Amino acid sequence: MENTEARDDRDQMPENDNHNMEALLAQQGDIDFPRQGEIRTGVIASIGQNQILVSVGTKSEGIISGRELEQISKEDLESFEVGQSIPVFVLNPEDHNGNVVLSFNRAREETDWLDAEALLKSKASYHSQIIGYNKGGLIVRFGGLRGFVPASQVSLSRRAAQTGDTPDKRWSDMVNEEVDVCVIEVDREKRRLILSERAASTETREMVKDRLLDDLKEGDVRTGRVTSLAEFGAFVNINGADGLVHLSEISWDRIQNPAEVLKVGQEVKVKVINIDREKKRIGLSIRQLKDDPWMNMVKDYQVGQLVEGVITRLAKFGAFARLSDEIEGLIHISEISEKRIEHPREVLKEGESVTLRIIKIDPDNHRIGLSMRKVESMAYADMDWQTLLDEMESEDQEDSSSPEEDNNPEESSTNPEG
């Protein structure tokens, strides 16, 4: 009887063990064990000086420590609280101590890349802040990533506001400004994230130009940048809109092509000389902001003055006479003789020296009008007389200031004996 009962107990023991094992396996099956490379949402269990424990659904908490803890920004660390949910990346589901090793930065970085890829597909915009720059454009924060906005993708209004010929001068004032951007390229392997402010902007070139035309007035002086060159002039961008500097308004010197003095990208100061709001055209000048060298050349000349000139060229409409190495004037055919003539060669020849009277000085067109027939005109008699008096007075002053030619020291000395 005893042997039978003992045998029955032994027969029942494996059944109980099997039952317990099945229950244990079933319990473990409820645990979602983390896998390497997985991103999970965990709950902060504790925050220590050397580690942060995060519950990720296992019986024991995962750990953020060492280098992974050091890489968390001070701003993020100060924002952490026990019970707070944070994303974590599973670096190792079980290290040699049996811990689940986690990374907060890797999780956020992976999430940011996924967000960037999603925005690339959706074309939606992202609001952020400019955190830096380099010679090619702006650097914008994208979560924990750094996105790059090439200069060509910066908005029209922001590009119009840039000045200077170095990255510091162009971009430094924009750091910390808010910005809306779109993702236009994602390359995770190369860690390349390209953004565009222009794609996120509703602003068009026409809108920028309309706004500028409303604020602009003739006589304004602005700083702009040369955007393109043509045979007839140069286009300069001021505050997002292009204006034209005609070839004649680039320099006081005679030039054949704008490329002789300008280059694309060059920063220049321009004066607004014409605004056509109906056709949305802006006329600009560079030379009007500089001293006119011609005015300095003619400063000693005045209307009515008699001058000596050398005939340099004959034309059907008149003759050109050189007054100095740099100044030339025109004698219109009607001012050559009292008699009617068909061509200046009837009276003049090239290389001949003649006395002329200045009858017109035109600073705008750099022209001097001369006359032969008015040389003896009584209309200028008073002026001629005053000029003669001035010349005589000048000669007298020169004579009085020069030493006498026959200055004999012996004759000029006083003889006490008479």
C-alpha positions as a printed Julia matrix, in Angstrom:
418×3 Matrix{Float64}:
  0.0     0.0     0.0
  2.77    2.38    0.91
  4.71    1.52   -2.18
  1.67    2.23   -4.32
  1.14    5.72   -2.79
  4.81    6.63   -3.13
  4.71    5.57   -6.72
  1.61    7.7    -7.3
  3.35   10.75   -5.78
  6.34   10.27   -7.99
  4.09   10.0   -10.99
  2.41   13.32  -10.09
  5.64   15.32   -9.52
  6.61   15.77  -13.18
  3.11   17.04  -13.91
  3.45   19.74  -11.23
  6.94   20.75  -12.47
  5.67   20.98  -16.02
  2.78   23.14  -14.88
  5.11   25.51  -13.02
  7.48   25.8   -16.0
  4.62   26.57  -18.35
  3.39   29.28  -15.98
  6.88   30.8   -15.8
  7.27   30.78  -19.57
  3.87   32.32  -19.95
  4.82   35.05  -17.5
  8.05   35.74  -19.33
  6.17   35.8   -22.61
  4.34   38.87  -21.32
  7.69   40.73  -21.08
  8.59   42.67  -24.2
 12.35   42.26  -24.24
 14.19   45.17  -25.91
 16.18   44.58  -29.07
 19.43   46.25  -30.11
 18.9    49.33  -32.3
 15.29   49.69  -31.18
 13.85   53.07  -30.18
 11.5    52.97  -27.23
  9.61   55.41  -25.08
 10.78   54.95  -21.51
  9.87   56.5   -18.17
 12.57   58.04  -15.99
 12.76   56.01  -12.76
 15.62   57.88  -11.09
 18.19   60.57  -11.84
 21.61   60.23  -10.28
 24.92   62.01  -10.67
 26.45   59.15  -12.64
 23.44   57.48  -14.21
 19.79   57.77  -15.17
 17.55   54.73  -14.77
 14.75   54.4   -17.31
 11.92   51.87  -17.25
 11.47   50.31  -20.7
  9.01   47.5   -19.92
 11.44   44.96  -18.46
 11.64   43.82  -14.84
 14.8    45.88  -14.35
 15.36   49.46  -15.54
 17.62   50.37  -18.42
 20.61   52.6   -17.72
 22.04   55.77  -19.29
 25.56   56.33  -18.01
 29.14   57.1   -18.96
 29.67   58.77  -22.3
 25.97   58.6   -23.17
 25.16   60.61  -20.06
 27.92   63.14  -20.71
 26.62   63.8   -24.24
 23.2    64.92  -22.99
 23.05   68.71  -23.07
 22.81   70.66  -19.84
 19.5    72.09  -21.02
 18.0    68.62  -21.5
 19.37   67.31  -18.19
 17.85   70.21  -16.29
 14.48   69.51  -17.91
 14.41   65.8   -16.9
 12.08   64.73  -14.07
 11.25   61.38  -12.5
  8.16   59.97  -14.19
  8.84   61.84  -17.42
  8.62   59.94  -20.7
 11.65   60.19  -22.97
 12.78   58.4   -26.14
 15.69   55.98  -25.69
 17.81   53.97  -28.12
 18.77   50.4   -27.12
 22.54   50.16  -27.47
 22.78   46.76  -25.76
 19.82   44.66  -24.52
 22.08   43.06  -21.88
 25.66   43.98  -20.94
 28.01   41.83  -18.81
 26.22   43.13  -15.7
 22.83   42.22  -17.08
 21.83   45.87  -17.67
 19.93   47.23  -20.65
 22.24   49.98  -21.97
 20.35   53.0   -23.36
 21.11   56.28  -25.16
 18.96   59.38  -25.11
 20.91   61.32  -27.79
 20.89   58.42  -30.25
 17.14   58.05  -29.84
 16.51   61.71  -30.42
 18.88   61.76  -33.41
 17.16   58.76  -34.99
 13.79   60.38  -34.36
 15.01   63.64  -35.93
 16.18   61.82  -39.07
 12.8    60.1   -39.32
 11.06   63.47  -38.88
 13.3    64.99  -41.58
 12.46   62.17  -44.0
  8.76   62.63  -43.26
  8.98   66.39  -43.9
 10.87   65.75  -47.14
  7.9    63.71  -48.36
  5.18   66.0   -47.04
  6.84   69.31  -48.11
  5.62   70.8   -44.83
  7.59   73.62  -43.19
  9.52   73.5   -39.92
  9.9    76.42  -37.51
 13.34   76.78  -35.98
 16.23   79.14  -35.21
 19.44   80.15  -36.96
 22.32   78.93  -34.78
 25.33   79.69  -36.99
 26.72   80.23  -40.48
 29.63   79.48  -42.78
 30.83   80.97  -46.06
 28.11   79.13  -47.99
 25.01   79.92  -45.95
 23.17   79.5   -42.66
 23.08   76.69  -40.08
 19.64   75.96  -38.59
 18.74   73.73  -35.66
 16.57   70.74  -36.59
 15.81   68.99  -33.31
 19.21   67.73  -32.25
 20.56   67.92  -35.81
 22.21   70.79  -37.65
 20.62   71.59  -40.99
 22.27   73.71  -43.68
 20.51   76.44  -45.68
 22.64   77.34  -48.74
 22.78   81.04  -49.65
 20.69   80.31  -52.75
 17.93   78.9   -50.52
 17.77   81.88  -48.14
 14.6    83.96  -48.56
 14.64   87.0   -50.85
 14.06   89.48  -48.06
 16.77   88.0   -45.85
 19.26   87.94  -48.74
 18.4    91.55  -49.48
 19.26   92.51  -45.92
 22.76   91.02  -46.08
 25.68   93.37  -46.58
 29.43   92.98  -46.64
 31.92   90.9   -48.55
 32.7    88.33  -45.82
 30.51   85.66  -44.15
 30.78   87.53  -40.84
 29.42   90.71  -42.38
 26.71   88.93  -44.38
 25.32   86.44  -41.86
 26.42   87.23  -38.28
 23.51   89.56  -37.5
 21.04   86.79  -38.45
 22.19   84.34  -35.73
 19.38   83.65  -33.19
 16.71   84.87  -35.61
 13.68   82.6   -36.09
 13.2    80.93  -39.45
 10.76   78.66  -41.3
 12.36   76.05  -43.55
 11.49   73.05  -45.7
 13.57   69.89  -45.98
 14.9    69.47  -49.53
 17.57   66.77  -49.07
 18.27   64.01  -46.51
 21.36   61.75  -46.56
 21.74   59.93  -43.26
 24.92   58.12  -44.25
 26.7    61.39  -44.97
 24.8    63.14  -42.17
 23.64   65.67  -44.74
 20.47   67.66  -44.08
 19.73   70.47  -46.54
 16.99   72.99  -45.79
 15.37   75.8   -47.77
 13.86   79.0   -46.44
 12.75   80.01  -49.93
 10.64   76.85  -50.29
  8.89   77.64  -47.01
  8.3    81.29  -47.86
  5.14   82.55  -49.51
  7.08   85.65  -50.53
  7.6    86.13  -54.27
 10.07   88.33  -56.1
  7.2    90.52  -57.32
  5.94   90.99  -53.76
  9.4    92.07  -52.64
  9.71   94.51  -55.53
  6.25   95.98  -54.9
  7.14   96.57  -51.26
 10.43   98.21  -52.22
  8.77  100.48  -54.79
  6.35  101.69  -52.12
  9.24  102.72  -49.85
 11.67  103.99  -52.47
 11.99  107.57  -53.71
 14.26  109.34  -56.16
 17.46  110.58  -54.57
 17.67  107.68  -52.08
 21.12  106.18  -51.59
 21.17  102.43  -51.0
 23.72   99.65  -50.74
 23.22   96.81  -53.19
 24.94   93.86  -54.82
 25.68   93.39  -58.52
 23.6    90.43  -59.74
 24.37   90.44  -63.48
 26.18   92.38  -66.19
 25.07   93.23  -69.73
 26.55   95.35  -72.51
 24.13   98.17  -71.74
 24.64   98.22  -67.96
 24.58   96.35  -64.65
 21.71   95.01  -62.54
 22.04   95.72  -58.83
 19.85   94.11  -56.17
 18.69   96.45  -53.42
 16.48   95.03  -50.69
 15.39   92.09  -52.83
 14.63   93.91  -56.09
 16.86   94.54  -59.1
 17.5    98.01  -60.49
 19.46   98.95  -63.61
 22.63  101.04  -63.64
 22.95  102.11  -67.27
 26.42  102.02  -68.81
 26.52  105.84  -68.8
 25.77  105.9   -65.05
 28.49  103.49  -63.94
 31.56  105.73  -64.17
 32.56  109.27  -65.09
 35.24  107.73  -67.28
 34.26  106.43  -70.69
 33.9   102.63  -70.56
 32.8   100.18  -73.24
 31.53   97.41  -70.96
 30.41   97.28  -67.28
 32.84   94.39  -66.7
 35.69   96.92  -66.93
 34.82   98.26  -63.47
 32.25   95.88  -61.94
 31.91   92.17  -61.18
 28.98   89.98  -60.17
 28.62   89.78  -56.38
 30.35   93.11  -55.8
 28.77   95.37  -53.19
 28.16   98.93  -54.4
 26.45  102.11  -53.29
 23.83  103.39  -55.71
 21.63  106.45  -56.04
 18.02  106.1   -57.15
 17.62  108.4   -60.16
 14.38  107.11  -61.69
 11.35  105.07  -60.58
  8.72  103.8   -63.03
  6.09  102.29  -60.72
  3.78  101.33  -63.58
  6.47   99.27  -65.35
  8.17   98.42  -62.03
 11.55   99.68  -63.17
 14.21  101.27  -61.01
 16.98  103.42  -62.49
 20.19  103.63  -60.48
 23.49  105.5   -60.68
 26.91  104.75  -59.26
 28.81  107.68  -60.74
 26.52  110.34  -59.24
 27.79  109.39  -55.78
 31.35  110.23  -56.81
 32.98  113.57  -57.51
 32.84  114.5   -61.18
 36.46  114.93  -62.32
 35.27  117.02  -65.27
 34.01  119.7   -62.92
 37.45  119.97  -61.4
 38.95  120.31  -64.87
 36.69  123.23  -65.83
 36.73  125.04  -62.48
 38.95  127.8   -63.91
 36.65  128.42  -66.88
 33.52  130.58  -66.97
 30.97  131.67  -69.54
 32.16  134.78  -71.4
 35.84  134.06  -70.86
 38.31  134.44  -73.76
 40.52  131.4   -74.31
 43.07  130.11  -76.8
 42.2   126.84  -78.54
 43.72  124.51  -81.1
 41.41  123.11  -83.78
 41.49  119.31  -83.49
 38.69  118.15  -85.78
 36.31  119.53  -88.39
 32.79  118.26  -88.91
 29.83  119.43  -90.95
 28.11  120.81  -87.85
 31.17  122.59  -86.42
 34.74  122.37  -85.21
 36.3   120.94  -82.04
 38.97  122.95  -80.25
 41.31  121.74  -77.5
 41.6   124.19  -74.61
 43.92  122.02  -72.5
 45.21  118.46  -72.45
 41.92  117.27  -70.94
 39.3   119.79  -72.07
 37.82  120.15  -75.53
 34.98  122.36  -76.68
 32.74  122.65  -79.72
 32.47  125.67  -82.03
 29.08  125.24  -83.7
 29.1   126.18  -87.39
 26.81  129.11  -86.59
 29.45  130.48  -84.17
 32.43  130.33  -86.56
 31.77  133.36  -88.79
 29.37  136.27  -89.23
 29.0   135.09  -92.81
 27.01  132.02  -93.73
 29.29  129.05  -94.46
 28.53  125.5   -95.59
 31.44  123.8   -93.82
 33.95  124.88  -91.14
 36.88  124.13  -93.48
 35.98  127.3   -95.36
 37.39  129.26  -92.41
 39.4   126.85  -90.23
 41.95  124.1   -90.57
 43.08  121.38  -88.13
 46.05  122.37  -85.95
 45.27  126.1   -86.19
 45.36  128.18  -83.01
 42.46  130.61  -82.56
 41.05  132.94  -79.95
 37.62  131.8   -78.71
 34.97  132.86  -76.27
 33.23  130.39  -73.94
 29.47  130.79  -74.42
 28.21  127.67  -72.6
 29.34  125.19  -69.9
 27.08  122.08  -69.65
 28.09  119.97  -66.59
 25.41  117.32  -67.18
 26.68  116.47  -70.65
 30.32  117.5   -70.11
 30.24  119.99  -72.96
 31.74  123.43  -73.5
 30.28  125.69  -76.17
 32.73  128.04  -77.95
 32.38  130.96  -80.34
 34.67  132.78  -82.76
 32.21  135.42  -83.94
 31.5   136.56  -80.35
 35.18  137.22  -79.58
 34.68  140.91  -80.45
 31.12  141.09  -79.15
 30.31  144.25  -77.16
 28.01  142.15  -74.99
 31.14  140.97  -73.17
 32.96  144.33  -73.17
 32.57  144.88  -69.43
 33.77  141.39  -68.7
 36.75  141.76  -71.02
 37.65  145.09  -69.42
 37.48  143.6   -65.9
 39.6   140.64  -67.02
 42.2   143.04  -68.41
 42.29  145.01  -65.14
 42.69  141.8   -63.13
 45.58  140.69  -65.33
 47.29  144.09  -65.01
 46.86  144.07  -61.24
 48.3   140.56  -61.08
 51.34  141.63  -63.13
 51.91  144.67  -60.89
 51.88  142.45  -57.81
 54.43  140.14  -59.39
 56.7   143.09  -60.29
 56.57  144.55  -56.8
 57.43  141.26  -55.17
 60.48  140.56  -57.43
 63.96  142.11  -56.62
 65.31  144.94  -58.81
 67.59  143.81  -61.57
 70.16  146.67  -61.05
 70.63  146.27  -57.36
 74.18  147.53  -56.67
 75.04  147.28  -52.98
 77.79  149.91  -53.27
 75.53  152.52  -54.88
 72.71  151.92  -52.54
 74.81  152.27  -49.4
 74.79  155.67  -47.6
 77.97  157.76  -47.85
 78.3   159.89  -44.67
 80.77  162.18  -46.39
 78.35  163.03  -49.19
